[in-house]
Amino acid sequence: VDRHGPHLVRMSDNILDMKYFKTVLPALGESKRTTLFCETKANLTRDQVRLLAEARFNAIQPGLESLSDESLRLMNKGTTKLQNVQLLRWCAEYGVGVLWNYLLGFPGEKDDELPGIADEAELLHHLPPPRNFGVLRVDRFSPYHSDPDAYGIGPIYPKSAYRHIYPFPAESVARLAYDFWSDLLVRKSSGPGLGTVEKMVRRWRRAHGRSFLFAVPRRKSLLVIDTRRCARRPIHRLKGLRRSVHEYCDRGRSLGDITHGLGTTASPEAVQKAVASLVRDRLLLATGNRYLSLAVDPGRKLTVENALTGSTTGLLDAPPVAPEDRSRLLRSPWKAIRRLEVGLRRHRRRRRHRWKRRAVMALVRLLHERGEPESSVPEPS
């Protein structure tokens, strides 16, 4: 790096060694010469994501692969859908890009759950979408290659391109090939499941640039700005128990965990009612009896940017704000919030995405700069 000065360094390790979080990453955070990329596991903690951001990792490639608990079990991933979503949210909060692919076609996988997953993905349009999608690929040295019959894939054979490269008998080509195919995977590649995933991913990509779900902490409430297509309302003001539940579900929690974690401040019935209202407002993702808050706190990215550059100008890639607008918004933030809500409602049916991005990000940045609670923000209608 010192000799050639590259702007981006990609690590060749397939998986980042977990020991690096205590040894290598703290030292990398002291360098401001380059940005980094690596592949990681999907079961990272919030603190580990923060360390990646402070070490100037601008993107990672975790093994997310799916939003189906059953498919993740068939892959032996050791993770769940909620863990994948919470990693996407933590990376969005700290400004770490996520490169991931949606895979399907695993033996025993059922396509009938894919429409439900596609509908649920509407709640995640503010988070990084899959970069690509496709059917399972069998690589040499993988368990599927070593014993395909045990996994219900066999028989396998080299992909057709190898026949045009190597003029050898089929047995010799099979010993040389790295990528393999099977009749099962051929059927999966032309089945309805792949079409469902394709529509889901393309819709996610189109909506991502104009979908925001920001949670701005204030002293008396949690201000949630929602521009997703599935939004129940553009602005929520969470107070009391609803705010406590939302903040406590920073990672997947069961209803019992929420009740126990909040102590004796509320009855189980009140907690259950608050959880149900947040799920109804599409601010919590529910999977079975576990819940995860979805809103992104942009202040965490602000903290990392301050530590790295000493400046807040890069927060959320927000556009510059005119001095007169800045002073006006800082003097009366509740009026700016109300104007934003009215504007989001007005432009909900129009393609005013550039206005939406500028208005939301400018307000969020200025609210963080003000650092004071809103004194008289009316409850949004």
Secondary structure, DSSP 4 states (H G I P E B T S, - for coil): -TTT--SEEE---SS--GGGGTTHHHHHTT--S-EEEEEE-S---HHHHHHHHHTTEEEEEE----S-HHHHHHTT----HHHHHHHHHHHHHHT-EE--EEEE--TT--GGGHHHHHHHGGGGTTSPPPSEEEE--EETTSHHHH-TGGGT--SEEE-THHHHH--S-HHHHHHH-SEEEEHHHHHHHTSHHHHHHHHHHHHHHHHHTT--EEEEE-SS-EEEEE-STT-S-SEEEE-HHHHHHHHHTTS-EEHHHHHHHTGGGS-HHHHHHHHHHHHHTT-EEEETTEEEE--B-THHHHHHHHHHHS--TTGGGPPP--HHHHHHHHH-HHHHHHHHHHHHHHTTTTT-HHHHHHHHHHHHHHHHHH-S--SSPPPP-
